[in-house]
Amino acid sequence: MRNFKLLPITTAIMGALYVGNASAEKSDMATLDTVVVTSNQGLKVQSNVVTTKLKDESTETDLRGLFKYEPSISLGAGNGTSQYLYIRGMGQNSIDVKIDNAYSDSQIHYHQGRHMLDPALVKIVSVQKGAGSASAGIGQTNGAIIAKTLDALDLLKDSNKNIGAKIGGGVSSNHAHNYNATVFGKGEIFDALIAGNRVKESDYKGGKHYQSGINPGSNRVPHSALDKISYLVKLGATLGEQRFVLSHLNEQHEGERTVREEFPIDESNPRLNTSRQAPANRKMSVTNTNLEWIGKNLGFAQEATANVYRLVHSRWSANDKGNGYAGGDRNNGSTKTKVVTHGANLNFDSSLHKNILLKYGINYRHQEVKPHAKFNPQIVNQEKTDTGLYLEAITTLIDKIILTTGLRYDHFNFKAMDGKKRNDGAFNPSVGIIYEPIEYLSLSASHNYATRSPRMHDAVMSHGARGIITIGDKTKAEQARNTEIGFNYNDGMFSFDGSYFWQDIKDALGTTNGRDNHGNDAQEIVNAGKIKNRGYELNIGYHNNGFTARVGVAHSKPRFYSQTRWGTNRQGQPEEISLLSGNPEYASAIGRTWTASLSYRFEQPNLEIGVHHRIVEKVKASDNYFITGGTLKTGSEEGKDGYNVTDITLNWKPFNNDQMNINIAIDNVANKLYKPHGQRGQFPGRGREYRLGVNYTF
């Protein structure tokens, strides 16, 4: 950025502010331990970054595997959309996964995980935690996973070739295998990339003494098998300092899936037996068609990025007759449900003064739920439009101090199932500061506001047969306020960073129904209470020659305080009903989490051996809750058992460079039977698993 003067240390900090933008230079962020300032947080803290290099040195094939050593992120067990995602204990209903700056906040069904992302097709994944700053985008109240897909120019960077390819494959002891291929090339103006990946997984094994709920003599988890297929096609054109990229991404998971995907079948439980779970061949898919523009040195702006996209989430079922959520016996044949999102983003970076950088732009997103059928003639497709404007200033005040200030305005237009409309808007300020008192040490603080508009009702239940969902006359977006302080020390050998945060959400969104917000009766979307979350993170690292050690800990306690009303329960008895939901897609009680890694890379042969450990402390019965109000008590009859899991990894580079990687892993070495805290069901984690993976670039 010309004419923008920065201190040497802050040059790296400011460069990382563009991790969410489409800049090819960002792909060389090398390791998981990279310290970044995300454009969504404005705070210099540890942020998990997954890169192409890290993926190539790993046997992992999903985000859960790549994130399992990040203590503030939790994913449930099971496979595919059986998994729920949490950041700091807050669930998927307030977390977005952004792929090339395309994202949606709607869900197909609350008994499913909301997110799909094949890491084989992305070059970098970063994590924003807590409420975002003004430039964060729409609805960033509790964080986001931010991914950029592979790009031909990145894969050919530092190469004297104009064409290349990459192949890879792997097998595991769970009767699973995967294979992928990517071809890419560039000319004077145009470049292109085609990538595909397939992960074929059978029912996985639980840990020691696990027994199937269907076949008591089996240690395999029923209906966890999935066939995952994904591909990416991308065409780019570079004209001077202008770049245009058109891409199409498709991901699909297919398998015999149950109605309530976060619960395995249990024949001893009448609510979870085979009849109620009604397994059938089902597909979940995500497609994203995206057109992106990047321009530099435009006169009034040093850099600009823009994209327009069409994002489709869909669910197909061969048979939904046994699925009451989807309408049950009203269905005849297969069903298909969609959430279609169209969006656009325009962002500018302008140097107002040699010490002031302005970031400003607009975000737009329209979502529509398309149910598989309409069993009630009174209903219409739900629709929601979100529009945001933002301005953010990054100012070097004096030596060693950077101040970030911002203001964002978000507005929503909502159309409910009965056609009723509601619109409202809110201003969201943000401020952050980074101070470097001595070399290698920085202190930081931020205070951000962010809003999230009302959520549309689950797509698979939007047919009208289970009650019509409307919206209240005065319902507005919930607003998060996040205050965070942090520090970071990194001299190249020792690193030490941490943060403490306070988050409050007012006007939290719920419904008047009370049956976990998903009942058979008519209900109204309302502001129903408040949410508080407190927590901390600490990380310590040491790196010297080939030896690396890292220890991290994270803990948070989200608490929902709900308004109530009097109604009747399932047995027809009077009951005080909570208007906020106690379902796990909103939050979960997760024990204090520790991660530790030790590794050593030999020079000859170029071989790294690592041992990784994750400890999740138990949750006491008195702490096993996140919602208070009505008949929902501040505690449970049962707690959550703690657990610890050890993995061993090996990476060998036979050519003494990154051209070829041979990876071996033993996950859950002790074959422990455990249940992750980031879920409601009883899916066990995977038992001992041996994995082998190879990738080669030429």
C-alpha positions in Angstrom: 0.0 0.0 0.0 1.8 3.1 -1.2 2.1 6.2 1.0 1.0 4.3 4.1 3.7 4.4 6.7 3.9 1.6 9.2 6.2 0.4 11.9 8.2 -2.7 10.9 6.3 -5.0 13.3 2.9 -3.6 12.3 3.6 -4.1 8.6 3.1 -7.9 9.2 0.1 -7.2 11.4 -1.6 -5.0 8.8 -0.8 -7.5 6.0 -2.8 -10.1 7.9 -5.8 -7.8 8.0 -6.6 -9.0 4.5 -6.9 -12.7 5.3 -10.6 -12.5 4.3 -9.8 -10.8 1.0 -9.0 -12.5 -2.4 -5.3 -11.7 -2.5 -3.0 -14.3 -4.0 -0.1 -13.2 -1.8 -1.8 -14.6 1.3 -1.3 -18.3 0.5 2.2 -18.4 1.8 1.1 -18.1 5.5 3.1 -21.1 6.5 2.0 -22.8 9.7 -0.8 -23.4 12.2 1.0 -21.2 14.7 0.9 -18.1 12.4 -0.2 -15.1 14.5 -2.7 -13.0 12.6 -5.0 -10.1 13.1 -8.2 -11.0 11.2 -10.1 -8.3 9.4 -13.1 -9.4 11.5 -11.6 -9.0 15.0 -9.1 -6.2 15.0 -7.2 -7.8 17.9 -3.8 -9.4 17.8 -4.4 -12.8 19.3 -3.7 -16.4 18.3 -5.8 -17.4 15.4 -5.9 -20.9 13.9 -4.8 -20.9 10.3 -5.0 -24.0 8.1 -2.8 -23.8 5.0 -2.1 -25.9 2.0 1.2 -26.9 3.5 -0.4 -28.0 6.8 -3.0 -30.1 4.9 -0.3 -31.7 2.7 1.6 -32.8 5.9 -1.6 -34.4 7.4 -3.8 -37.4 6.8 -6.9 -35.5 7.8 -9.9 -35.2 5.4 -12.3 -33.0 7.2 -12.3 -29.8 9.3 -12.8 -31.6 12.6 -9.5 -33.3 12.0 -7.6 -30.1 11.1 -9.1 -28.2 14.0 -8.8 -30.8 16.7 -5.7 -29.2 18.3 -7.4 -25.8 18.5 -8.8 -25.6 22.1 -11.5 -23.0 21.5 -13.1 -24.9 18.6 -15.3 -28.0 19.3 -17.0 -30.3 16.9 -19.3 -33.2 17.7 -18.8 -36.9 16.8 -20.4 -38.8 14.0 -19.7 -38.0 10.4 -20.6 -35.2 8.0 -23.7 -33.2 9.1 -24.0 -35.3 12.3 -21.3 -32.9 13.6 -22.1 -29.6 15.2 -19.6 -26.8 15.2 -18.8 -24.5 18.2 -16.5 -21.6 18.8 -16.1 -20.6 22.4 -19.1 -22.8 23.3 -21.5 -20.9 21.0 -23.1 -23.1 18.3 -23.6 -23.2 14.6 -26.7 -20.9 14.6 -24.5 -17.9 15.2 -21.4 -19.1 13.4 -20.8 -18.8 9.6 -18.5 -20.7 7.3 -17.5 -18.3 4.6 -16.1 -19.8 1.4 -14.7 -17.1 -1.0 -16.8 -14.6 0.9 -20.1 -16.4 0.3 -22.2 -17.5 3.3 -25.7 -18.1 4.6 -27.2 -18.1 8.1 -30.1 -20.5 7.4 -30.3 -24.2 8.2 -31.9 -27.2 6.6 -32.9 -29.0 9.9 -31.9 -28.4 13.5 -31.1 -32.1 14.0 -28.2 -31.7 11.5 -25.0 -29.8 11.4 -25.3 -26.7 9.3 -21.8 -26.6 7.7 -19.9 -28.6 5.0 -16.4 -27.7 3.9 -14.0 -30.0 2.1 -10.5 -28.9 3.1 -9.0 -30.5 0.0 -10.3 -27.7 -2.1 -9.2 -24.7 0.0 -5.8 -23.1 0.3 -6.3 -21.3 3.6 -8.8 -21.4 6.5 -8.7 -18.8 9.3 -10.9 -18.5 12.4 -12.6 -15.3 13.6 -13.8 -15.5 17.2 -16.4 -13.4 18.9 -18.2 -10.4 17.6 -16.5 -8.9 14.5 -15.4 -5.4 13.8 -17.2 -3.1 11.3 -15.6 -4.8 8.3 -16.5 -8.3 9.4 -19.5 -8.8 7.2 -23.2 -9.6 7.9 -24.2 -11.2 11.2 -20.8 -11.8 12.7 -21.9 -12.1 16.3 -20.0 -15.2 17.5 -17.3 -15.9 14.9 -16.7 -17.4 11.5 -14.6 -20.0 9.7 -13.2 -18.1 6.7 -11.9 -20.1 3.7 -10.4 -19.3 0.3 -10.4 -21.9 -2.4 -7.4 -23.2 -4.4 -6.1 -20.9 -7.1 -3.8 -21.8 -10.1 -1.6 -18.7 -9.5 -0.9 -19.7 -5.9 0.0 -23.3 -6.9 2.4 -22.0 -9.6 3.9 -19.3 -7.4 7.7 -19.5 -7.2 7.7 -22.0 -10.1 9.2 -21.7 -13.6 6.4 -23.8 -15.0 3.1 -22.7 -16.5 1.2 -25.9 -15.9 1.1 -28.4 -13.1 -0.8 -31.2 -11.4 -1.3 -32.6 -7.9 -2.5 -36.1 -7.0 -3.2 -37.6 -3.6 -4.8 -40.5 -1.8 -5.1 -42.3 1.5 -6.6 -45.2 3.4 -7.6 -45.9 6.9 -8.3 -48.9 9.1 -12.0 -47.9 9.2 -12.4 -49.3 5.7 -12.2 -45.8 4.3 -10.2 -44.4 1.4 -9.8 -41.1 -0.4 -8.3 -39.8 -3.6 -8.0 -36.4 -5.2 -6.5 -34.7 -8.3 -5.9 -31.1 -9.3 -4.7 -29.8 -12.6 -3.8 -26.1 -13.1 -2.1 -23.9 -15.6 -1.6 -20.2 -16.6 -1.0 -18.2 -19.8 -0.2 -14.5 -20.3 -3.8 -13.5 -19.3 -5.8 -16.6 -18.4 -5.3 -19.3 -15.7 -7.5 -22.3 -14.9 -7.8 -25.0 -12.3 -9.9 -28.1 -12.0 -9.8 -30.1 -8.7 -11.8 -33.0 -7.4 -11.8 -35.1 -4.2 -13.6 -38.2 -3.0 -13.7 -39.6 0.5 -15.5 -43.0 0.8 -16.0 -44.0 4.4 -17.7 -47.0 5.9 -19.3 -47.0 9.4 -16.4 -46.2 11.7 -15.4 -48.0 14.9 -16.1 -46.6 18.3 -13.5 -46.9 21.1 -12.9 -49.8 23.5 -16.1 -51.5 24.7 -18.4 -49.5 22.4 -21.4 -51.5 21.2 -23.8 -50.6 18.4 -27.3 -49.6 19.3 -28.6 -51.8 16.5 -26.2 -54.8 16.7 -24.9 -55.2 20.3 -22.1 -57.4 19.1 -20.7 -54.8 16.7 -18.3 -52.0 17.5 -19.2 -50.0 14.4 -21.3 -46.9 14.6 -24.5 -47.4 12.5 -25.3 -45.0 9.7 -22.1 -43.1 10.0 -20.9 -44.2 6.5 -20.7 -41.4 3.9 -19.6 -41.0 0.3 -18.2 -37.5 0.0 -17.6 -36.1 -3.4 -16.5 -32.5 -4.2 -15.1 -30.6 -7.1 -13.9 -27.1 -7.9 -13.6 -25.4 -11.4 -12.0 -22.0 -11.5 -11.1 -19.7 -14.4 -9.1 -16.5 -13.8 -8.0 -13.5 -16.0 -5.3 -11.0 -15.0 -5.2 -7.7 -16.9 -2.5 -5.5 -15.5 -3.6 -4.8 -11.9 -7.1 -6.1 -12.4 -8.0 -9.7 -11.7 -11.2 -11.6 -12.4 -12.0 -15.1 -11.2 -15.1 -17.2 -12.0 -15.4 -20.4 -9.9 -17.9 -23.2 -9.2 -17.7 -25.3 -6.1 -19.8 -28.4 -5.4 -19.8 -30.6 -2.3 -22.0 -33.6 -1.7 -22.4 -36.1 1.2 -24.5 -39.2 0.5 -25.4 -42.2 2.7 -28.0 -44.0 4.8 -28.8 -41.2 7.2 -31.2 -41.0 10.1 -33.9 -38.4 10.6 -32.1 -36.9 13.7 -28.6 -37.0 12.4 -26.9 -36.0 15.7 -28.4 -39.2 17.4 -27.4 -42.7 16.5 -30.1 -45.4 16.4 -30.8 -46.9 19.8 -33.3 -49.7 19.9 -33.7 -49.5 23.6 -34.9 -45.9 23.3 -38.4 -45.5 21.9 -37.6 -42.0 20.5 -34.5 -43.2 18.8 -35.3 -46.6 17.5 -35.2 -47.6 13.9 -38.9 -46.8 13.3 -38.6 -43.2 14.7 -35.1 -42.6 13.1 -36.4 -43.8 9.7 -33.0 -44.2 8.0 -33.0 -43.7 4.2 -30.6 -42.8 1.4 -30.1 -39.0 1.7 -27.8 -36.4 0.2 -26.7 -33.1 1.6 -25.0 -30.7 -0.9 -23.6 -27.2 -1.2 -22.9 -25.4 -4.5 -21.3 -22.0 -4.8 -20.9 -20.1 -8.1 -18.8 -17.0 -7.5 -17.5 -14.2 -9.6 -14.7 -12.2 -8.0 -12.8 -9.0 -8.9 -9.6 -7.7 -7.4 -8.3 -4.3 -8.4 -5.2 -2.4 -7.2 -3.9 1.2 -7.4 -7.3 2.6 -8.5 -6.4 6.2 -7.6 -8.9 6.8 -4.9 -8.3 3.3 -3.5 -5.1 1.2 -3.2 -7.1 -2.0 -3.4 -10.7 -3.1 -4.0 -12.4 -6.5 -4.0 -15.8 -7.5 -5.1 -17.8 -10.7 -5.5 -21.3 -11.8 -6.5 -22.4 -15.3 -5.7 -25.2 -17.9 -5.8 -25.0 -20.3 -2.9 -27.4 -23.3 -2.7 -27.8 -25.7 0.3 -29.9 -28.7 -0.5 -31.2 -31.9 1.0 -32.5 -34.9 -1.0 -34.1 -37.9 0.6 -35.2 -41.0 -1.2 -38.0 -41.6 1.3 -39.3 -39.2 3.9 -42.5 -41.0 4.8 -41.1 -41.9 8.2 -39.9 -38.4 8.9 -42.5 -36.3 10.7 -40.4 -33.2 10.4 -40.6 -33.4 6.6 -44.4 -34.1 6.7 -44.4 -37.8 7.2 -47.1 -39.8 5.3 -48.0 -36.7 3.3 -44.9 -37.3 1.2 -45.1 -39.6 -1.9 -41.7 -40.5 -3.2 -38.5 -38.6 -2.8 -38.2 -35.0 -1.4 -35.8 -32.1 -2.1 -35.4 -29.0 0.0 -33.3 -26.0 -0.8 -32.0 -22.7 0.7 -30.9 -20.4 -2.1 -28.7 -17.5 -1.3 -27.7 -14.6 -3.7 -25.1 -12.2 -2.4 -22.6 -9.5 -3.2 -19.7 -7.7 -1.4 -17.8 -4.6 -2.4 -14.8 -3.6 -0.3 -12.3 -0.7 -0.7 -9.0 0.1 1.0 -7.9 3.8 0.7 -5.0 5.6 2.2 -6.4 8.8 3.6 -3.1 9.9 5.1 0.3 8.3 5.4 -0.8 7.0 8.8 -4.5 6.3 8.1 -6.0 3.5 6.1 -9.7 3.5 5.4 -11.7 0.3 4.8 -15.2 0.8 3.6 -17.8 -1.1 1.6 -21.2 -2.7 1.3 -22.5 -6.3 1.9 -25.7 -7.7 0.4 -27.4 -11.1 0.9 -30.8 -12.5 -0.1 -31.9 -15.9 1.1 -35.0 -17.9 0.2 -36.2 -21.2 1.6 -37.8 -23.6 -0.9 -39.5 -26.4 0.9 -40.1 -29.8 -0.9 -43.9 -29.2 -0.7 -46.5 -26.9 0.6 -49.2 -28.7 2.6 -50.9 -25.6 3.7 -52.2 -23.1 1.0 -51.7 -20.2 3.4 -47.9 -20.4 3.4 -45.3 -18.7 1.1 -41.6 -19.2 0.8 -39.6 -17.5 3.6 -37.3 -14.8 2.4 -34.8 -12.5 4.1 -32.5 -9.7 2.8 -29.6 -8.4 4.8 -27.7 -5.2 3.7 -24.8 -3.7 5.5 -22.6 -0.6 5.1 -19.3 -0.1 6.9 -16.4 2.3 7.4 -13.3 1.4 9.3 -10.2 3.5 10.0 -6.8 2.0 10.9 -4.6 4.7 12.3 -1.0 4.7 13.4 -1.2 7.2 16.3 2.3 7.4 17.5 5.2 4.9 17.4 4.1 1.5 18.6 0.3 2.2 18.8 -2.3 1.4 16.2 -6.0 2.3 16.6 -8.9 0.8 14.8 -12.2 2.5 14.8 -15.3 1.5 12.8 -19.0 1.9 12.3 -21.4 -0.5 10.6 -25.1 -0.2 9.7 -27.0 -3.4 9.1 -30.6 -3.6 7.9 -32.9 -6.7 7.3 -36.1 -7.3 5.5 -37.8 -10.5 6.6 -40.8 -12.4 5.1 -42.3 -15.1 7.3 -44.1 -18.3 6.2 -47.5 -16.5 6.4 -46.2 -13.6 4.2 -45.9 -11.2 7.2 -43.0 -8.8 6.7 -40.8 -7.1 9.2 -37.7 -4.8 8.7 -35.4 -3.0 11.0 -31.8 -1.7 11.2 -29.1 -1.0 13.7 -25.7 0.8 14.0 -22.7 -1.2 15.3 -19.6 0.6 16.4 -16.2 -1.0 17.0 -12.8 0.1 18.4 -9.5 -1.7 18.9 -6.0 -0.8 19.9 -2.6 -2.6 19.5 0.4 -1.4 21.6 4.0 -2.7 21.4 5.8 -1.6 24.6 8.9 -3.6 23.8 10.3 -5.6 20.9 8.3 -8.9 20.2 5.6 -8.0 22.7 2.2 -6.5 21.8 -0.8 -5.7 23.9 -4.3 -5.4 22.5 -7.9 -4.6 23.3 -11.1 -4.3 21.3 -14.8 -3.5 21.9 -17.1 -4.6 19.0 -20.8 -4.5 18.4 -22.5 -6.8 15.8 -26.1 -7.8 15.0 -27.6 -10.9 13.6 -31.1 -10.8 12.0 -33.9 -13.2 12.8 -33.3 -16.7 11.5 -35.7 -18.3 9.0 -37.5 -21.5 10.1 -35.9 -24.8 9.3 -36.2 -25.5 5.6 -37.2 -29.1 5.9 -40.1 -28.0 8.2 -41.3 -25.0 6.1 -44.1 -27.0 4.4 -46.8 -25.7 6.8 -48.0 -29.1 8.1 -46.5 -28.6 11.5 -47.6 -25.0 12.2 -47.0 -21.7 10.5 -44.1 -19.5 11.8 -44.6 -15.8 11.7 -42.6 -12.9 13.1 -43.5 -10.3 15.8 -44.4 -6.8 15.0 -41.4 -5.4 17.0 -38.9 -8.2 16.5 -35.4 -6.9 15.8 -31.9 -8.3 15.3 -30.1 -9.5 18.3 -27.0 -7.4 19.1 -23.7 -8.7 20.5 -21.2 -6.6 22.4 -17.8 -8.2 22.8 -14.9 -6.8 24.8 -11.6 -8.5 24.6 -8.1 -7.9 25.9 -5.0 -9.9 24.7 -1.3 -10.1 24.5 1.3 -11.7 22.2 5.0 -12.4 22.6 7.0 -14.0 19.8 10.7 -13.7 19.3 11.0 -16.6 16.8 11.9 -19.1 19.4 9.4 -18.5 22.3 5.8 -17.5 21.8 3.2 -16.7 24.4 -0.2 -15.3 23.7 -3.6 -15.1 25.3 -6.9 -13.3 25.6 -9.9 -12.8 27.9 -13.3 -11.8 26.6 -16.7 -10.7 27.8 -19.6 -11.0 25.5 -23.2 -9.9 26.0 -26.1 -10.3 23.5 -29.3 -8.4 24.0 -32.6 -9.0 22.3 -31.7 -12.7 21.8 -34.1 -14.3 19.3 -36.5 -17.1 20.3 -40.2 -18.0 19.6 -43.4 -18.0 21.5 -43.9 -21.8 21.1 -41.3 -23.0 23.6 -41.0 -26.5 22.4 -37.3 -25.9 21.6 -38.5 -23.5 19.0 -39.7 -26.3 16.8 -43.2 -27.4 17.6 -46.4 -28.3 15.8 -48.3 -25.2 16.8 -48.2 -21.7 15.2 -45.5 -19.6 16.7 -44.0 -16.1 16.4 -40.3 -15.1 16.2 -39.6 -12.7 19.1 -36.8 -11.2 21.1 -36.8 -13.4 24.1 -34.0 -12.7 26.5 -30.2 -12.1 26.8 -27.0 -14.1 26.4 -23.7 -13.8 28.3 -20.4 -15.5 27.5 -17.1 -15.2 29.3 -13.8 -17.0 28.7 -10.1 -17.1 28.0 -7.5 -18.6 25.8 -3.7 -19.1 26.4 -1.1 -20.6 24.2 2.6 -21.2 24.8 5.0 -22.3 22.1 8.7 -23.1 21.6 10.6 -23.7 18.4 14.3 -24.4 18.0 15.8 -26.0 14.9 13.7 -29.2 14.4 12.0 -29.2 17.8 8.6 -27.7 18.3 6.4 -27.7 21.4 3.0 -26.1 21.9 0.5 -26.0 24.8 -2.9 -24.3 24.7 -6.0 -24.0 26.9 -9.4 -22.5 26.3 -12.5 -22.2 28.5 -15.8 -20.4 28.2 -19.3 -20.5 29.8 -22.2 -19.3 27.6 -25.3 -18.5 29.5 -28.8 -17.9 28.1 -31.4 -16.0 30.2 -34.8 -16.5 28.8 -38.1 -14.8 29.1 -41.0 -17.1 29.8 -44.7 -17.6 29.3 -47.3 -20.1 30.5 -48.4 -22.8 28.2 -48.9 -26.6 28.1 -46.4 -29.4 27.8 -46.6 -32.5 25.6 -48.8 -34.2 28.2 -51.2 -31.3 28.2 -50.2 -30.0 31.6 -49.6 -26.3 32.4 -46.0 -25.4 32.2 -43.8 -22.2 32.3 -42.2 -22.2 28.8 -38.8 -20.7 27.9 -38.9 -18.6 24.8 -35.2 -19.2 24.1 -34.2 -22.6 22.7 -32.2 -25.1 24.7 -31.2 -26.9 21.5 -27.5 -27.5 20.9 -27.3 -25.6 17.7 -27.3 -22.5 19.9 -24.7 -23.4 22.5 -23.3 -26.3 24.6 -21.6 -26.8 27.9 -18.1 -27.8 27.0 -15.4 -28.6 29.6 -12.1 -26.7 29.8 -10.0 -27.9 26.9 -6.2 -28.4 26.8 -4.1 -29.2 23.8 -0.4 -30.1 23.6 1.9 -31.1 20.8 5.5 -32.2 20.7 7.3 -32.8 17.4 10.8 -33.1 15.9 11.9 -32.9 12.3 15.1 -34.7 11.3 17.3 -33.3 8.6 18.2 -36.6 7.0 15.8 -38.1 6.2 13.4 -35.1 6.1 11.1 -36.7 8.6 8.9 -35.2 11.4 7.4 -37.2 14.2 4.8 -35.7 16.4 2.7 -36.6 19.5 -0.5 -34.6 20.0 -2.8 -34.7 23.0 -6.2 -33.2 23.7 -7.8 -33.1 27.2 -11.4 -32.0 27.8 -12.2 -31.7 31.5 -15.5 -33.0 32.8 -18.6 -30.9 33.1 -20.2 -31.3 36.5 -24.0 -32.0 36.6 -24.5 -28.6 38.2 -22.7 -26.9 35.3 -24.3 -29.0 32.5 -26.6 -26.3 31.2 -26.5 -23.1 29.2 -30.1 -21.8 29.4 -32.1 -20.6 32.4 -35.8 -19.9 32.3 -39.2 -21.6 32.6 -38.9 -25.3 33.3 -35.3 -25.4 32.0 -33.2 -25.6 35.1 -29.7 -24.4 35.8 -28.3 -27.9 36.0 -28.8 -31.4 34.8 -29.2 -34.8 36.4 -26.0 -35.8 34.6 -22.8 -34.2 33.8 -20.4 -34.8 30.9 -17.4 -37.1 31.4 -14.0 -35.7 30.7 -11.7 -37.4 28.3 -8.2 -37.3 26.8 -7.0 -38.5 23.4 -3.5 -39.0 22.1 -2.5 -39.1 18.4 0.8 -39.8 16.7 1.7 -38.3 13.3 4.6 -38.8 10.9 5.4 -36.7 7.8 8.2 -37.8 5.5 9.4 -35.6 2.5 11.4 -38.1 0.4 12.6 -35.5 -2.0 13.6 -33.2 0.9 11.1 -30.6 -0.3 7.3 -30.1 -0.4 6.9 -31.8 -3.7 5.9 -35.1 -2.1 4.5 -35.9 1.3 4.0 -39.4 2.9 1.9 -39.2 6.0 1.1 -41.8 8.7 -1.1 -41.2 11.7 -2.4 -43.3 14.6 -5.4 -41.5 16.0 -6.7 -42.3 19.5 -3.7 -44.5 20.3 -5.2 -45.9 23.5 -8.5 -46.7 21.7 -10.5 -44.7 24.3 -14.3 -44.6 24.3 -15.4 -41.0 24.6 -18.2 -38.7 23.7 -17.2 -35.1 22.6 -19.0 -32.3 24.5 -19.9 -30.5 21.4 -23.1 -32.5 20.7 -26.4 -33.6 22.2 -26.5 -37.2 20.9 -24.6 -40.2 22.0 -22.3 -40.6 19.0 -18.9 -41.8 20.3 -15.6 -40.4 19.0 -13.6 -42.6 16.7 -11.7 -45.5 18.2 -8.1 -46.3 17.3 -7.6 -45.6 13.7 -4.5 -46.1 11.4 -4.2 -43.7 8.5 -1.9 -43.4 5.5 -1.8 -40.6 3.0 0.3 -39.6 0.1 0.3 -36.5 -2.1 2.6 -35.5 -5.0 2.8 -32.2 -6.9 4.5 -32.1 -10.4 
